[in-house]
Amino acid sequence: MNPNDDAGHGPPGVSRRGVLGGGAAVAVAVPLLATGAEATPVADPASADLVTVKVKVNGKPVSVQVDPRVTLLDTLREGLELTGTKKGCDRGQCGACTVHVDGRRVLSCLTLAATVNEREITTIEGLARGDRLHPMQQAFIERDGLQCGFCTPGQIMSAVGMVHEGHANSDDEIRERMSGNICRCSCYPFIVEAIRDAQKVMR
């Protein structure tokens, strides 16, 4: 028996290995190309028309060419390799993808990259100053406000944005304003404590 054939499945001479290994068109995502200077289009004439997005990401100017349907989340993770921003539900329900756009917290999975042209993006990678953690990052560590850590970047970015908005005046207000960030490990009491501590330093 030919090891490349799956007996009894599909037409003769066609195997799953053969189809996946070549001979059939496989749909792939168009890669995102980013540079620190001039943007260069992806060399794929069959791709959709790309748009150039010029932004400042964590203080550095970046030019990236993307499909106009690509989200900011995918651009950050796949195009700029800033993988601290997490893809959770990809539907705007968990908050794991929270970043700042011009200082305001947004859900990057619901934000098209093309809509942030000429704006300033801050991700979790941009909070620390060298080896010095942001007060919110430090407070999350000291208060043990994380367990698996998957939601933590979004929690921290949302918490920093909330404090800057002036909405961390009580535990109840913190819980209400952070309700869009889900922690499956249920570290909520420690998250509230961390935010309470950090906002005293930030102010």
N, C-alpha and C positions, 0 to 999 in steps of 0.2 A: 504494500500500500504506500502511496506517495504521502510522505509526512506533511506535505503542504496542502493536501486535500482534506476537507472535512467530509467524511463519508456520509452519504445520505442527506446532505444539506446543500441546497442550491444546485445550479447547473453543473454538469461535468466540467472539470478543468478549472473551475473557479473556486478559490478558497478565500477564507477571511484574511489569512496572512497575505495572500497575493493582492487583495483589494487594498488593504491598509498599507502594504509596503510599496505600492506603486501601481500604475495602470488606471487608477481612478482618481478623479479630481477630489481633493480634500479641501474643505472650506477652512481657511485659517484667518485669524484676525490680522488686519493690516498693522504692521508695527508702527510705533510712534517714534519720531526722530527729533531729538532735542539737542541744541547746541547752546553754548554760552554767548555766541555772537550771532551770526547770520543763520537763519533756518534753511535747511536743505530739504527738498521734497523727497518722499520715499520713492524709490525707483520701482514703481509698480504702475504701469500705464493703465491697467485694468481697474485700479482702485477708484473710489469716488473722488470728486474734487476735494482737495485738501485746503484747509484754511490756516493761515499763520496766526498764532497767538503769541503775543509778547507780554510777558508778565515778570514781576519780581517775586521770586520764590525764596523765602527765608533770607531776604536781603540781597539776593543775587539776581541780576537780570538774566532772563531765559527766553529764548525764542524756540517755539515748537510748532511743528506742522501736524495737524490732526484732521481726521475725518470730522465734519461738523456735528456728527451724532455721538461722538465720544464724550464720556463724562470726565469731569475734573478728577474724580477718583482714579479712573483707569489711566489718565494722563500722568498723574503723580506716581502711581505704582509702576506702570509699564513703561512709560516714556521717560520719566525722570528718576526712576528707581528709588523713590522715597517710599519705602514699604512700611514705614511706621504707621501710616494711615491705613486702617484695616477695612476690608470689604466684609461686612457681616451679612445683613439681609439683602443689601443692594436695592432696597425699596424705601429707604428713608424712615424706617421704623425702629432701628436699634441704636443709632447714634455713633456707631464705631468708626464711621468715616468723617467725623467732624473735623473741619479745619477752619481757619480764619481767612476771610476775604475782606481786605481793607479794615481789619480789626474786628469784624463781626463774624460770629460763628455761623457756619453753613454746613449743610449735609452735602458732601462732595459727590455722593452717588446720585444725587438729584440735580446736580449743577453741570450744565454742559461746559466743557472747556472753552468753547468759542465765546461764551458770554463773559469771561473774566479777562478779556484782552485789556491791557494797560492797567491792570489792577495788581494789588499786592497780596500774595498768598503766604500764609504762615502755617507750617505743619508741625507736628510734634518734634521733628528734628531741628526746628528753628527756635525752640523755646530756650534751651540751655545757652549759656555764654561760655564756650569752651568747656572746661571741666566743671564749671559751676552750674549746678542745676537751677532751673526756675523754682521759685518758692513753692509752687503747686506740685511740681514733681517731687521735691524734697518732702513735702507734707504727706503725699501719698505713700512714700516709702516709710516715713516715720510712723504713720498711723496704720500701716498695713492695709491700705485701701485697695488692694488687688489680690487676686488669687491666681487664676490662670493667666491674667494679664492681657487677654485679647481685646477687651473693651477699654483698657486703661488709656491708650492714646486719645481716644474719642472723649472719654470721661474728663481727662485733664484739659484738653482743648476747649471743651464746653464749659468747664469750671472756670478757666481763665477768662473766657469771654463773658461769662455771667458776672464775675467780680468786676470786670471793667464796665459792664452795663450798670453796676450799682445795685444788683439784685441778690445780695447774699447777706441780708440783714438779720436773718433768723434761720433756725434749722428748718422750720416749715417752708420758708421761702426758698431755701436751698433745695429742699426735696421737690418742691413744685417746679422750679426752674430747671432742674436736672432730670425731670421725669421722662424726657425724650431719650435719655441714655440708659440702655438696659445693661445690667450686670447679671449674667446667668449664674454666677457664683454667689450672688446675694451679699455682696460686701457693702451694701448701702450705708449701714451705720458708720463704718470706718471712712467711707467716702465723704459723708457729711462732716465728720470730725476733721478730715484732712482739709476740706474746703474752708471750714471755719478757722483753722489755724493759718492757712495760707493767706486768706484775705486780710488778716491783721498785718501781715508783713507787706503785702502788695499795696495796701493803702498808706 
